[in-house]
């Protein structure tokens, strides 16, 4: 299918989903049909009854569903109830099905892990290390990435404490830093690397990560030293912090003789090196 109305497959059955408001939304009827062994019409009827019960129980799950256009079995684009991951997990928990049981056990495990991580934040870091290792990232890259996450968190906490609340403002400030550091906004940088919805930083090489950390740590330091408050002053700090890192980048590129703003997806680049193609 064209655009974002793509298909995913579970147990050889298709689940329609689409990108909406910066998140994936999944066809509830498709998931219900798989978990209850119902055909399309049977799944629609099952969801109708379940939806009524959830509303009666006062659950916000149904309210949080969106009617989005997906390709129906007849080939036409029709509105259907869609839920994001959180809503979908809540619906799955409400279905008494053997097929739903693995999901419920997994959700219970994840919930337990999150509680443990709140009590001991080091566990979250170890879990993240393991996830990156499983994806094929080397240890020295993972160490930089995790340090970068801590520096980013420090910066966003500072922004929150100084009056930034809207997600759009966070994005604008981040873009100011990125533009001054690399000459590209985050979206432009992702396009440069041929990324779509992947995390840009997960595809940066060591130098790109280091410059990102430098720019954000510098911005945090400037904000604290200047005691900046509210968006306009924080925006200037972001520009200035990015500019410091951007100057370092330009000096390095002058010595290196080429740009370090890489088009490479980091993992793909590493794989090419391993097989001798780089």
N, C-alpha and C positions, 0 to 999 in steps of 0.2 A: 504494500500500500504506500501511497505517496505521503510526504510530510511526516508529521509526528504521530499519526494514528497507526502505530506499528503493532505487530503481534509478538507475543511471547508464548512459549509452549510449556505446558506443565502436564506430565503424564500423557504426552501425545495429544493433548487438547489445547486449543488456542485461548489465550486470554488477551482481549483487546485492551490497549492502554494508550494514553495520550499525555503530552506535556502541557500543563496548565498552571499558571501562576507559580512558576519556578519549582514545580514538583511533578512527579509522575502520578497519574490518576488511572485506576484500573476499573474495568467493567465488573460491577458487583455480581451481575447475573452470570457472567462467565465463571467466576470463582465459585459461586453457589452451585452452579451446575456440576462442576468437577467434584466438589466435596460431597454432594448429595446424589451423584450418579443420575441426574435428571437431564432430559433434553432441554432445548432452549425454552420452550413454552413451560415445561415443568419447573425449570429454574426460576422463570419469571413469577410463576404462581407462588413458589416457595418463598422468594424474596418479598413478595407482596404481604404474605402472612407474617414473616419475620420482621419486616419493617413496621407493621402495625404493632407487633408486640414490643419492639424496642421503643417506639414512641410512647406506648402506654407505660413502660417502665421509667420513662423520663430520660432515656438515653439521648445524648446529643449526636450520636453517631449518624442517624438518619439526616438530621438537620445539616450536618457537616458534609453530606454527600453533595455532589454537583451533577446537574444534568448536562452532559457533554455529548457532542455529536461523534458517533463512531459508526463504522460500516456494519450494518445489520446483515443477517443471513441472506436477505434478499438483494444484497449489494448496494442498497441505498444508505445514505448517511442519516442516521436517526439518533435522537437524543436518548441517552440511557444513563441510569444512575451510576456514578463513578465515585470511588473513594480513594483517598491517598493511603499510604502505607499504614499510618496510625489507625485510620478508620477501618481499613480492611482487616487488620488484626483483631479489632474489637468485634467485627462481624463474624470472623472465623471462630472466635471464642464462644459465640452464641449458637453455633451449629453443632448439634449432637451427632457427630459423624466420626467413624474410625479414621477416615482420611484426614480429618481436622486435628486428630489427637497429636500427631508429630509437631504441628504448628504450635499447639497449646503448650506442649512440653518445652519446645524451643523458646517460646515467649516467657515461660516461667524461669528458664535458665538465664535468659538475658536479663530479666528483672532482678534475679538474685545477684548476678554479676554487677549490675549497676549499683545496687545497694552496697555491695562489698567495696566498689570503687569509690563511693562517696565517703565511706569510713576510712579507706586507705587509697588516696589518689595515685600512689605508685603502681597499683594494680592496673589502672587505666593506661598508664604509659607502657607497661609491659605488654598489655593486650594489643596496643597499637603497634609496638615493635614487631610482634608476632604476625600481625596482619600484613605489614609491609614486607616482612621476610617471605611470607607465603606468596606474595605477588612477584617476588624475585629481586627485590631491591637489596643492594649490599649494605653491610653494617655501617660503614662510614657515611653513606648517604642518609641512612635512617637516623643516625645521630644528629646530623644537620637538620633534617626535616623536623624532628621532634623539638630541637632547640628553637627552630623557627616558629613552631606552633606556640611555644611558651612566650616568645617575644611578641608575637601577634596578639596573644591573649592579654599581655601586659598593656599593649597599645589600646586595644578596644575597651579594656576596663577603664583606662584613663579617659578615653572619649566619652564613655557613659557617665563617668563621674563629673564631667565638665559640660554636660548638657546635650549630648547626642543621643537621640532616642530612635529616630526613624531609620529603617534599614536602607532607604535611599541615600540618606546622609552618610552612613557608613560606607556605602558603595562609592559615593562621590569622593570622599576623603581617600579611600583606597586607590581610586583611579588617579588622584592627584599625585600620590606617591609613586605609583607605577609609571605614569607619564613622565615625571621628572627623572626617575631612575633609568628607565629603559626606552623612553621615547614612545611608549605605547600604553594605552589603557589596558585594563585586564582583558576586555573583550577583543581588542585588537591583537593582543599578545596571543590569546587562545587561537584566533584565526591564523596568526603567523605560524603556529605550531600545528595547525590543522586539527584542532580540538573542537568538540562541540560542547558537551556538558560535563566533561571530565574536570577534575580539579587541576588548575594550571600549575600549582606548586608541585604536584606529584609528577610533573613532567619537566621540571627544571633540572639542569645539571648543577654540579657543586657551586660553580661561580655565580650562577643565577640565584641559587638559594642564599649564598653568602651576601650578595648585594641586596637581596630582599630583606634579609635580617638586618643588615647595616642601615638600610633606609628606614625601616620601622623602628629600630632601636634609637636612631638619631631623632626621629620625629617625636618619640616618647620623651626623650631627654629635653628637646627644645620646648615642648609643651609644659613640662614641669619647671624648667628654668624660667620660662616667661610667665608661668602661672596663667596660661591662656584659658579662656572660658568662652563658651558658645561657638557656634559653627564658623563664623567668618574668621576668627583668629585661629581656630583649629585647622582651617583650610590653608591658611598661610604657613602654619607649622608643617603641614603635610607637604606642601610645595617645597619648602626650604629643606626638610629632611630628605625628600627625594632628590633634590638638587645636589646635596652633598654626596649621596651615593652615585648619582648620575655623573658627577665630575670624576669620581674614582673610576667608574666604568669607562669613560672616555679616555682617561689617562692610560688605563690598561690596554684598551683597544689600539691606542696609538703605538704603544710598545709592541703589542702582539701583531699588529698589522692586519687585523680583521675584526669584525663585529663578534661580540660574545652573546648577542641576542639570538639564540639558537632556534632554528626551525625544528629541531629534533624533538621527538617524544623520547624522554630519557631512557625508558626501558627498551624501546626499539633500538636506540643507539648502542646500549650495552649489549644487547643480543647480537647485533652486527659485529661488534668487537670480538665476541666469544667465538663466532664462526669465521672470523678472519676476513670480513667484508668491509671493515672500516679502517 
